[in-house]
Amino acid sequence: MKAITYYLICTACILGATPLFASETTSIEASLRNFYSGYGSPRLSGKGTYIRTLYKKAVDVTDLLEGKEFKDERRKQQYLSNLRLFGGLDYSLKQDTTTYTLERLFLDGNKKRRDYASLSPAVVENIGNDPNVIDTFSSNVMAFDGGKSISLTSSQTPEGTTRSYANITPHGKIYCPKFQQFGHSYSSASDVQVQRFIDLIDQGLATFEQTTINGQVHATFEMGLETGPSLKTKHIFAPDKGMSILYTVVHRNNQLSQEIICQDYAQTCSGEWFPRVYIDKRYVYVKGERVLASSETFEAIPGTVEFNISIEASTFSPEFPEGTKVIDER
């Protein structure tokens, strides 16, 4: 039963990237419940334009498995799968890669849209000198309107004309970075989930500490069993910016696994604080040495980010250019 509880909490805390915060003047239970009811305001809608830089390191699977022993093939594959999930590894890579994309992001409730275009390093530098350059790019589109997903892509033919393709599917599983969470301490959990956290602490299977250093709140949650994995997360919040996150670090099995760094905070017209730069670093260990496996950076284009604003419904139902080849899988 304890193992099951541990798995559920790991799932809620890690996959949801859930930060914890406790007030110095209230009980842990009250503080956790206050947090999950929403410090700051929920970001129910918003838009923003970012430059996304994605670095991935090519790692040899043989090196990852060196010195490891597994009872069977299933456990070995699960180990590699976890490294792919938590480290952002791509086992097909033959050399390190760095890619750049222009990302226009929209959300309104459960509706979302991502417009994206690949960029060269030279173009990225040009955008830095003149942000208006972003208006000259034609983008691919992924959108979910609450009922269906639409993927719209365009390519150049050898004759120099543009050919467009659209794919419509009956689900909302599209890649769209959750930029509304960048630097935001707001989260949600059921009373049952909150109680599980509290039970772990009461049973001595987890600890929670909170201190204030130089006006910043440091919150650390640690849990583990006598046998099995351990987990430690630390978050640093800025009270003067609506409890926005400045830094998050995750250790698994006493090894650094992830760092999230939020820099250069700005405030939107609606009063929301957001980091102009958001960095997510993932680590793995190769032959006992820590290696940066992947790094994803989002850098906001000045003046493009807003939250809790009205978004036109048509935004999530993009128009198809004339002549678009449509595949409808509904």
CORKA-V681735 format. One record per pair of residues at least 6 apart in sequence whose C-alpha atoms are under 6 Angstrom apart, sorted by the first residue. I is the first residue (numbers start at 1). GAP is how many residues later the second one is. D is the distance in Angstrom with one decimal. If there is no record, write none. Layout:
((I:GAP:D) (I:GAP:D))
This chain:
((21:198:5.8) (22:6:6.0) (22:9:4.6) (23:8:5.8) (36:151:5.7) (36:152:4.7) (36:153:5.8) (38:148:5.2) (39:147:5.5) (40:202:5.7) (43:265:5.9) (44:64:6.0) (44:65:5.4) (44:264:5.7) (45:62:5.0) (45:63:4.1) (45:262:5.6) (45:263:4.7) (46:60:5.8) (46:61:5.4) (46:260:5.4) (46:261:3.9) (46:262:5.6) (46:263:6.0) (47:58:5.4) (47:59:4.4) (47:258:5.6) (47:259:5.5) (48:56:5.9) (48:57:5.3) (48:256:5.0) (48:257:4.1) (49:54:5.6) (49:55:4.4) (49:251:5.9) (49:252:5.7) (49:255:5.7) (50:53:5.1) (50:248:5.8) (50:249:5.2) (50:250:4.3) (50:251:5.5) (51:50:5.9) (51:51:4.9) (51:247:5.7) (51:248:5.2) (52:48:5.6) (52:49:5.2) (52:245:5.6) (52:246:4.6) (53:46:5.8) (53:47:4.7) (53:243:5.8) (53:244:5.1) (54:44:5.5) (54:45:5.3) (54:241:5.9) (54:242:4.6) (55:42:5.7) (55:43:4.4) (55:239:5.3) (55:240:5.1) (56:40:5.8) (56:41:5.4) (56:237:6.0) (56:238:4.4) (57:39:4.5) (57:236:5.1) (58:35:5.1) (58:36:5.7) (58:37:5.0) (58:38:4.9) (63:223:6.0) (64:222:5.3) (70:6:5.8) (87:195:4.9) (87:196:5.6) (87:206:5.9) (88:206:5.8) (100:18:6.0) (100:19:5.2) (101:16:5.4) (101:17:4.4) (101:18:5.2) (102:14:5.3) (102:15:5.2) (103:12:5.8) (103:13:4.7) (104:10:5.7) (104:11:4.9) (105:8:5.9) (105:9:4.8) (106:6:5.5) (106:7:5.1) (111:33:5.4) (111:34:5.1) (111:35:5.3) (112:31:5.8) (112:32:5.4) (113:29:5.7) (113:30:4.1) (114:27:5.8) (114:28:5.2) (114:62:5.9) (115:24:5.6) (115:25:5.5) (115:26:4.5) (116:23:5.1) (116:24:5.4) (117:22:4.9) (127:6:5.8) (140:12:5.8) (140:13:4.7) (141:10:5.7) (141:11:5.0) (142:8:5.7) (142:9:4.6) (143:6:5.6) (143:7:5.2) (143:173:5.6) (144:28:5.6) (145:171:5.0) (148:21:5.8) (148:22:4.6) (148:23:5.3) (149:19:5.6) (149:20:5.2) (149:22:5.8) (149:23:5.5) (150:17:5.7) (150:18:4.7) (151:15:5.5) (151:16:5.1) (152:13:5.7) (152:14:4.4) (153:11:5.7) (153:12:5.3) (154:9:5.5) (154:10:4.3) (155:7:5.7) (155:8:5.4) (156:6:4.7) (164:160:4.7) (165:159:5.3) (165:160:4.8) (165:161:6.0) (166:160:4.7) (167:159:5.9) (167:160:4.8) (167:161:6.0) (168:160:4.7) (168:161:5.9) (169:160:5.1) (169:161:5.5) (170:160:5.3) (183:61:5.4) (183:62:4.8) (183:91:5.9) (184:60:5.2) (185:59:5.6) (200:6:5.3) (201:6:5.6) (205:18:5.8) (206:16:5.5) (206:17:4.1) (207:14:5.8) (207:15:5.3) (208:12:5.7) (208:13:4.6) (209:10:5.8) (209:11:5.3) (210:8:5.6) (210:9:4.4) (211:6:5.9) (211:7:5.3) (216:21:5.8) (216:22:5.3) (217:19:5.5) (217:20:5.0) (218:17:5.8) (218:18:4.6) (219:15:5.6) (219:16:5.3) (220:13:5.7) (220:14:4.3) (221:11:5.8) (221:12:5.4) (222:9:5.8) (222:10:4.2) (223:7:5.9) (223:8:5.4) (224:6:4.1) (229:24:5.5) (230:22:5.7) (230:23:4.9) (231:20:5.8) (231:21:4.8) (232:18:5.8) (232:19:5.1) (233:16:5.7) (233:17:4.6) (234:14:5.7) (234:15:5.4) (235:12:5.8) (235:13:4.5) (236:9:5.9) (236:10:5.5) (236:11:5.2) (237:6:5.2) (237:7:5.4) (237:8:4.5) (237:9:5.6) (238:6:5.3) (246:16:5.0) (247:13:5.6) (247:14:4.8) (248:11:5.6) (248:12:5.0) (249:9:5.7) (249:10:4.5) (250:7:5.6) (250:8:5.1) (251:6:5.2) (257:25:5.9) (257:26:5.0) (258:23:5.6) (258:24:4.6) (259:21:5.9) (259:22:5.1) (260:19:5.6) (260:20:4.6) (261:17:6.0) (261:18:5.1) (262:13:5.5) (262:15:5.9) (262:16:4.8) (263:12:5.3) (263:14:5.2) (264:11:5.5) (264:12:5.5) (265:9:5.4) (265:10:4.2) (265:11:5.9) (266:7:5.6) (266:8:5.6) (267:6:4.4) (268:38:5.7) (276:23:5.6) (276:24:5.0) (277:21:5.8) (277:22:4.6) (278:19:5.6) (278:20:5.2) (279:17:5.8) (279:18:4.4) (280:15:5.6) (280:16:5.2) (281:13:6.0) (281:14:4.4) (282:11:5.7) (282:12:5.3) (283:8:5.5) (283:9:4.7) (283:10:5.1) (284:6:5.9) (284:7:5.4) (285:6:5.7))
